[in-house]
Amino acid sequence: MYNAEQVRRLDASAIEAHGIPGIELMERAGRSAFEAARRAFPQARRWQIFCGGGNNAGDGYIIARLAQEAGLSAQVCALRPPDHLSGDAAVAAQRWLQADGATQPLPPDPSDRFDLVIDALLGTGLDRAPEGDYATAIDWINKAGLPVLAVDIPSGLDADTGVVRGRAVRARATVTFIGNKRGLYTADGPDYAGAITFSDLETPETVRDAVPDSGILLHEKIIRQSLRRRHRNSHKGSFGWVLGIGGNSSMSGAVRLCGEAGLRAGAGKVTLATIPDHAALVNLTCPELMVRGVRRGKELKTLLRQVDVSVIGTGLGQTSWSEDLFKTCMRTEVPIVLDADGLNILARLYPEMGRAGDLPRGNWVLTPHPAEAGRLLGCPAREVQQDRIAAALAVAERFDATVILKGCGTVVAERSGRYAICPLGNPGMATAGTGDVLAGVVGALVAQHLDLWTAAAAAVVAHALAGDLAAREIGERGMIASDITARLPRVLNPDH
């Protein structure tokens, strides 16, 4: 995935380093979008194409010409007259006019009837909220109640952050070119882009090699690549021991969800450390969980020397008991997955701990939601949401950690600048306890000897796939966290 500046570098590489004329790239883009529209909306015969003033408009004129050649009705609403265009966009517009095409002003005649709208208004260069005729056109498109195909990116959506700038076209499908735009996959992107099709415009992979500092889009294949077939000659110690720490007063369910998810994600053993009042209750309906009641942090020291990973924070609270256990974990070398109140304690104590050198630098995974990420960075959650990728990378840099920033288009990031976005998951997962489940899955994969980056990325994908499976089987509304846990083995054993 790429930001807007990187996409411009891809275009330049294709044109300058590989000798592909700009108008040829534009023709390929227009044809890709035209073919995508025919596949997605085969019954649509009357197309309304909105063209703006840049290269995105050139794509739109090519789409209109191809639609007309195919015997479809194509009407172009031009926000900038064709003779005001420049470069390849001007050439594309002239080819449309030479094919007996015409343009109409904004807004389209209300007596006209259309089956499909093509959004070729604004491309990746948007740097402010749409105004004037562009705002009017976007509002018309969204109010028309027609299926919409967006060219490259829905107009009004920020290609870098996925945030809507004031208003944006809400498309049913988007076809994007030469490099995937990261804004399509996080924040508002998935709600506005619809089904995404990528076309490399028949450019060689060396074009994308010219921009090495890109992100990646996570796919379910990471599970098959990361989790190898188990040896017959194995025992429970072969698959790691997870220690889950949390479950303060009134929050025993959180640590229980974390622990059971750890087992369902393949850990050989899971022990839960919780307040003594909960110790006899947490595993009543899951006897496979081992439970230890602890009153103070020093009671964990022996256990922390034995386990493969500790997951701290699920239902931990922010009491003196919570802080004592937190500090005990921080003083060990065992890998840590830090979630929920563990993150809140870290945000509060970090200045003191940073000076004392108590952070397990480079040896932990932090799993914040936007509000927790904001506390770690000292900013509001809304600021985190304005650029989720930058926020995840900032947390990774500040705490020398692998970071999972949860939300629509979950971001995985690390201090080196590497990042990935998960396009999977659904709104049914926005319910209490799903973060506790994710923390347990991360811990289980770390315990199974995956490196922190791979464990984090694979856990995010497995968690999302299990949520999508639950949504297909029971629906999004009313899904609960344990529905996700129950389906983890099915997504973590794809060959079964």
C-alpha positions in Angstrom: 0.0 0.0 0.0 1.1 3.5 -0.8 0.4 7.1 0.2 -0.3 9.7 -2.5 3.3 10.9 -2.8 4.5 7.3 -3.3 1.8 6.8 -6.0 3.1 9.8 -7.9 6.6 8.2 -7.7 5.2 5.0 -9.1 3.6 6.9 -12.0 6.9 8.6 -12.7 8.8 5.4 -12.6 6.4 3.8 -15.1 6.7 6.8 -17.4 10.3 7.8 -17.1 12.2 4.6 -16.1 10.1 2.1 -18.1 9.1 4.2 -21.1 5.3 3.8 -20.9 3.7 7.0 -22.2 1.4 8.8 -19.8 -1.5 8.6 -22.1 -1.0 4.9 -22.5 -1.2 4.5 -18.7 -4.4 6.6 -18.7 -5.9 4.5 -21.5 -5.1 1.3 -19.5 -6.7 2.9 -16.4 -9.8 3.9 -18.2 -10.2 0.4 -19.7 -9.6 -1.3 -16.3 -12.3 0.9 -14.8 -14.7 0.3 -17.7 -14.3 -3.5 -17.5 -14.7 -3.4 -13.7 -17.9 -1.5 -14.1 -19.3 -4.0 -16.6 -18.4 -6.9 -14.3 -19.9 -5.2 -11.2 -23.0 -3.7 -12.8 -23.7 -5.9 -15.9 -27.4 -4.6 -16.2 -26.4 -0.9 -16.3 -27.0 0.6 -19.7 -27.1 4.3 -19.0 -24.0 5.7 -17.4 -23.5 9.2 -15.9 -19.8 10.0 -15.7 -18.6 12.9 -13.6 -15.2 14.4 -14.7 -13.2 16.9 -12.7 -10.1 18.7 -13.8 -7.0 16.4 -13.4 -5.9 13.0 -14.5 -8.8 11.4 -12.8 -11.0 13.3 -15.3 -9.0 11.9 -18.2 -9.8 8.4 -16.9 -13.4 9.3 -16.9 -13.4 10.5 -20.5 -11.8 7.2 -21.6 -14.5 5.3 -19.7 -17.2 7.3 -21.4 -15.7 6.7 -24.9 -15.4 2.9 -24.2 -19.0 2.8 -22.9 -20.2 4.5 -26.0 -18.2 2.2 -28.3 -19.9 -0.7 -26.4 -23.3 0.6 -27.3 -24.1 2.0 -23.9 -25.5 5.4 -23.2 -22.7 7.6 -21.7 -23.2 11.1 -20.5 -20.4 13.2 -19.2 -20.9 16.0 -16.6 -17.7 18.1 -16.8 -16.8 20.3 -13.9 -14.1 21.8 -16.0 -14.5 22.4 -19.8 -12.4 20.0 -21.9 -10.5 22.9 -23.4 -9.3 23.9 -19.9 -7.6 20.6 -19.3 -3.9 20.0 -19.8 -1.6 17.1 -20.5 -2.9 13.6 -20.9 -6.3 14.5 -19.5 -6.7 17.0 -22.4 -5.8 14.3 -24.9 -8.4 11.9 -23.4 -11.1 14.6 -23.5 -10.3 15.4 -27.1 -10.6 11.7 -28.0 -14.0 11.7 -26.4 -15.2 14.7 -28.3 -13.8 13.3 -31.6 -15.9 10.2 -31.0 -19.0 12.5 -31.1 -19.1 12.7 -27.4 -20.4 15.8 -25.6 -20.4 17.3 -22.1 -23.1 18.7 -19.9 -22.9 21.2 -17.1 -23.6 20.5 -13.5 -26.1 19.4 -12.3 -27.3 16.7 -14.7 -30.8 17.2 -16.1 -33.2 15.7 -13.5 -35.3 14.3 -16.3 -32.4 12.0 -17.4 -32.4 8.5 -16.0 -29.2 6.6 -15.2 -28.3 3.1 -14.0 -24.8 3.8 -12.9 -22.6 6.8 -11.8 -18.9 6.9 -12.4 -17.0 9.2 -10.0 -13.9 10.6 -11.9 -13.9 13.9 -10.0 -10.9 14.0 -7.8 -7.9 11.7 -7.5 -5.2 11.2 -4.9 -4.0 14.8 -4.8 -6.9 16.0 -2.6 -5.5 18.2 0.2 -8.6 20.0 1.5 -12.4 19.5 1.7 -14.2 19.6 -1.6 -15.8 23.0 -2.4 -18.0 24.7 -4.9 -19.0 22.6 -7.9 -17.1 19.6 -6.5 -19.1 19.6 -3.3 -22.3 20.0 -5.3 -21.4 17.1 -7.5 -20.6 14.8 -4.6 -23.9 15.7 -2.9 -25.7 14.9 -6.1 -24.0 11.5 -6.5 -24.8 10.5 -2.9 -28.4 11.6 -3.1 -29.1 10.0 -6.4 -29.5 6.5 -4.9 -27.7 4.9 -7.8 -24.8 2.4 -7.8 -21.5 4.3 -8.0 -18.1 3.2 -9.2 -15.2 5.4 -8.0 -12.1 5.8 -10.2 -8.9 5.3 -8.3 -10.4 6.6 -5.0 -13.8 8.0 -3.9 -13.7 11.8 -4.4 -13.3 13.5 -1.0 -11.5 10.5 0.7 -7.9 11.2 1.8 -5.7 8.7 0.1 -3.2 8.7 2.9 -5.4 8.5 6.0 -8.7 7.2 4.9 -10.4 10.2 6.5 -13.3 12.0 4.7 -12.5 15.7 4.1 -15.9 17.3 4.7 -17.8 15.1 2.3 -17.0 12.2 0.0 -18.6 10.0 -2.6 -20.0 6.8 -1.1 -19.2 4.2 -3.8 -20.4 0.7 -4.1 -17.1 -0.3 -5.9 -13.7 1.3 -6.5 -11.1 0.4 -9.0 -7.6 1.7 -8.1 -4.5 1.7 -10.2 -0.8 1.0 -10.2 -0.4 1.1 -6.4 -3.0 0.3 -3.7 -3.9 3.5 -1.8 -3.7 2.9 1.9 -6.6 5.2 2.7 -9.0 2.8 1.1 -8.5 0.2 3.9 -8.7 2.1 7.2 -10.7 4.7 9.0 -13.6 5.9 6.7 -12.1 4.1 3.7 -14.0 0.8 3.8 -17.3 2.5 4.2 -16.8 4.8 1.2 -14.8 2.6 -1.2 -17.0 -0.5 -1.3 -15.6 -3.5 -3.1 -12.0 -2.7 -4.2 -10.4 -3.9 -7.4 -6.7 -3.3 -8.0 -5.1 -3.0 -11.4 -1.4 -2.7 -11.9 -2.0 -1.3 -15.4 0.2 -4.0 -16.9 3.3 -2.4 -15.4 6.2 -4.5 -14.3 6.8 -5.3 -10.7 10.0 -3.2 -10.9 7.8 -0.1 -10.9 6.7 -0.9 -7.4 10.2 -2.0 -6.4 11.1 1.7 -7.0 9.2 2.7 -3.8 10.4 0.4 -1.1 8.9 2.2 1.9 5.4 1.0 1.4 3.0 -0.8 3.7 1.4 -4.2 3.1 -2.2 -5.4 3.1 -2.7 -8.5 5.3 -4.4 -11.6 3.9 -5.4 -14.9 5.3 -2.5 -16.6 3.7 -0.3 -15.3 6.5 -1.8 -18.0 8.7 -0.8 -20.8 6.4 2.6 -19.3 6.0 3.2 -18.8 9.7 1.7 -21.8 11.4 3.3 -25.0 10.1 1.9 -28.5 10.4 2.6 -29.8 13.9 4.9 -32.8 14.5 3.2 -36.0 15.8 5.9 -36.2 18.5 4.7 -33.2 20.4 3.5 -32.4 23.9 1.8 -29.4 25.5 5.2 -27.8 26.2 5.9 -27.7 22.5 3.3 -25.1 22.0 4.1 -22.6 24.7 2.8 -21.4 28.0 0.8 -18.2 28.3 0.3 -16.3 31.5 -2.7 -14.0 31.5 -2.7 -11.3 34.2 -5.8 -9.4 35.1 -9.4 -9.9 36.2 -9.7 -7.3 39.0 -12.9 -6.8 41.0 -16.0 -7.0 38.7 -13.8 -7.8 35.7 -13.1 -11.5 35.8 -14.7 -12.0 32.4 -12.0 -10.1 30.6 -9.1 -12.3 31.7 -11.2 -15.4 31.2 -11.9 -14.4 27.6 -8.2 -13.7 27.1 -7.2 -17.1 28.5 -9.7 -19.2 26.6 -8.8 -17.4 23.3 -5.2 -18.3 24.1 -6.1 -22.0 24.3 -8.3 -21.8 21.2 -5.4 -20.2 19.3 -3.2 -23.1 20.0 -1.2 -22.4 23.2 -0.2 -25.6 25.0 -0.9 -24.2 28.5 -2.6 -21.0 29.8 -2.4 -19.9 33.4 -4.5 -16.9 34.6 -3.2 -14.8 37.5 -6.1 -12.9 39.1 -7.3 -11.6 42.5 -7.8 -14.4 45.0 -11.6 -13.8 45.2 -11.9 -14.8 41.5 -9.4 -17.7 41.5 -12.0 -20.4 42.1 -14.5 -19.0 39.7 -12.7 -18.0 36.5 -12.4 -21.5 35.1 -15.6 -23.1 36.2 -16.8 -23.6 32.6 -13.4 -23.9 31.1 -11.4 -26.3 33.3 -8.5 -26.4 30.8 -7.5 -23.0 32.2 -5.1 -23.0 35.2 -5.8 -20.2 37.7 -3.7 -18.7 40.4 -4.9 -16.1 42.9 -2.2 -13.5 43.6 -2.2 -10.7 46.2 1.0 -9.0 45.2 3.5 -8.9 42.3 6.2 -10.8 44.0 4.0 -13.9 43.9 4.4 -13.9 40.1 8.2 -14.0 40.0 8.6 -17.8 39.8 5.8 -18.2 37.3 7.2 -15.4 35.1 10.5 -17.3 34.9 8.7 -20.4 33.5 6.2 -19.0 31.0 6.8 -18.1 27.3 4.8 -14.9 27.3 2.7 -12.8 29.6 -0.5 -11.0 28.6 -1.2 -8.3 31.0 -4.1 -5.8 31.2 -7.4 -7.6 30.4 -9.6 -6.5 33.3 -6.5 -5.4 35.2 -8.0 -2.2 36.6 -5.9 0.7 37.8 -5.6 0.0 41.5 -2.4 -0.4 43.6 -2.7 -4.2 43.0 -2.9 -3.6 39.3 0.2 -1.3 39.3 2.2 -3.8 41.5 1.6 -6.7 39.0 2.3 -4.4 36.1 5.7 -3.3 37.4 6.6 -6.9 38.3 6.1 -7.9 34.7 8.0 -5.0 33.4 11.1 -6.1 35.3 11.3 -9.5 33.5 12.7 -10.5 30.2 9.7 -12.6 29.1 7.8 -11.1 26.1 4.8 -9.1 27.0 1.4 -8.5 25.3 0.0 -5.3 26.9 -3.7 -4.5 26.5 -6.5 -2.5 28.1 -5.6 -1.1 31.6 -2.0 -2.3 31.2 -1.8 0.4 28.5 -3.5 3.0 30.7 -1.0 2.3 33.5 1.9 2.5 31.0 0.6 5.9 29.8 0.4 7.2 33.4 3.8 5.8 34.5 5.8 6.1 31.3 7.8 9.2 32.2 9.0 7.6 35.5 9.6 4.2 33.9 11.4 5.6 30.9 13.9 7.3 33.2 14.3 4.2 35.3 14.9 2.1 32.2 12.2 -0.5 33.2 10.6 -0.8 29.8 11.1 -4.2 28.1 12.4 -2.5 25.0 11.7 -4.2 21.7 10.2 -7.2 23.4 6.5 -6.4 23.6 3.3 -6.0 21.7 1.0 -3.1 22.5 -2.7 -3.5 21.5 -4.4 -0.1 21.9 -7.7 1.1 20.7 -7.7 4.8 19.5 -8.5 6.2 23.0 -5.7 4.2 24.6 -3.3 5.2 21.7 -4.2 8.8 22.4 -3.3 8.4 26.1 0.1 6.9 25.1 0.8 9.8 22.7 -0.8 12.5 24.9 -3.4 13.5 22.4 -7.2 13.0 21.9 -8.5 9.8 20.3 -9.9 12.0 17.4 -6.4 13.0 16.5 -5.3 9.4 16.4 -8.2 8.7 14.0 -7.2 11.5 11.7 -4.1 9.5 10.7 -4.2 6.0 12.1 -1.1 4.8 10.4 1.0 7.7 11.6 -0.4 7.2 15.1 0.5 3.5 15.2 4.0 4.2 13.9 4.4 7.0 16.6 3.4 4.6 19.4 5.8 2.0 18.0 8.6 4.5 17.9 8.0 6.0 21.3 7.8 2.6 23.1 10.1 0.5 20.9 7.2 -1.9 20.4 5.2 -3.8 17.9 1.8 -2.1 17.9 -1.7 -3.2 17.0 -3.9 -0.2 16.6 -7.4 -1.6 16.7 -10.4 -0.3 14.7 -11.7 -0.2 11.2 -8.7 -1.3 9.2 -6.6 -2.4 12.1 -3.0 -1.2 11.7 0.1 -3.3 12.7 3.3 -1.2 13.0 6.8 -1.4 14.4 9.6 1.0 15.1 11.4 0.4 11.8 8.6 2.0 10.0 7.1 -1.2 8.7 3.3 -1.3 8.8 0.4 -3.4 7.6 -3.4 -2.9 7.4 -6.0 -5.7 7.9 -9.0 -5.3 5.6 -10.9 -8.1 7.3 -13.4 -8.0 10.1 -16.9 -6.4 10.5 -19.0 -4.1 12.7 -20.3 -7.0 14.7 -16.9 -7.2 16.4 -17.4 -3.8 18.0 -18.6 -5.3 21.3 -17.2 -5.7 24.8 -14.5 -8.4 25.1 -13.3 -8.7 21.5 -10.1 -6.9 22.4 -9.5 -9.3 25.3 -9.8 -12.2 22.8 -7.3 -10.6 20.4 -4.8 -10.2 23.3 -5.1 -13.9 24.0 -4.6 -14.8 20.4 -1.5 -12.6 20.1 -0.1 -14.2 23.3 -0.7 -17.7 22.0 1.1 -17.1 18.8 4.1 -15.5 20.6 4.1 -18.6 22.8 4.3 -20.8 19.7 7.6 -19.1 18.8 6.4 -16.6 16.2 8.4 -13.4 16.1 6.4 -10.4 17.5 5.6 -8.9 14.1 4.4 -12.1 12.6 2.5 -13.1 15.8 0.7 -9.7 15.8 -0.1 -9.7 12.1 -1.3 -13.3 12.1 -3.4 -12.8 15.3 -5.1 -9.8 13.8 -6.0 -11.7 10.7 -7.2 -14.8 12.6 -9.3 -12.7 14.9 -10.9 -10.8 12.0 -11.5 -14.0 10.0 -13.2 -15.6 13.0 -15.3 -12.5 13.4 -16.3 -12.7 9.7 -17.1 -16.3 10.0 -19.4 -15.6 13.0 -21.1 -12.8 11.1 -21.8 -15.1 8.2 -23.3 -17.8 10.5 -25.2 -15.7 13.1 -25.1 -12.1 11.8 -23.3 -9.0 13.0 -25.9 -7.6 15.4 -25.8 -9.5 18.7 -22.4 -11.1 18.1 -20.4 -11.5 21.3 -16.7 -12.0 21.9 -17.0 -15.7 22.7 -18.5 -16.2 19.3 -15.2 -15.2 17.9 -13.2 -17.4 20.3 -15.3 -20.4 19.3 -14.4 -20.1 15.7 -10.7 -19.5 16.1 -9.7 -23.2 15.5 -11.5 -23.2 12.2 -9.6 -20.3 10.8 -6.3 -21.4 12.3 -6.5 -24.8 10.8 -7.3 -23.9 7.1 -6.5 -27.4 5.8 -8.8 -29.2 8.3 
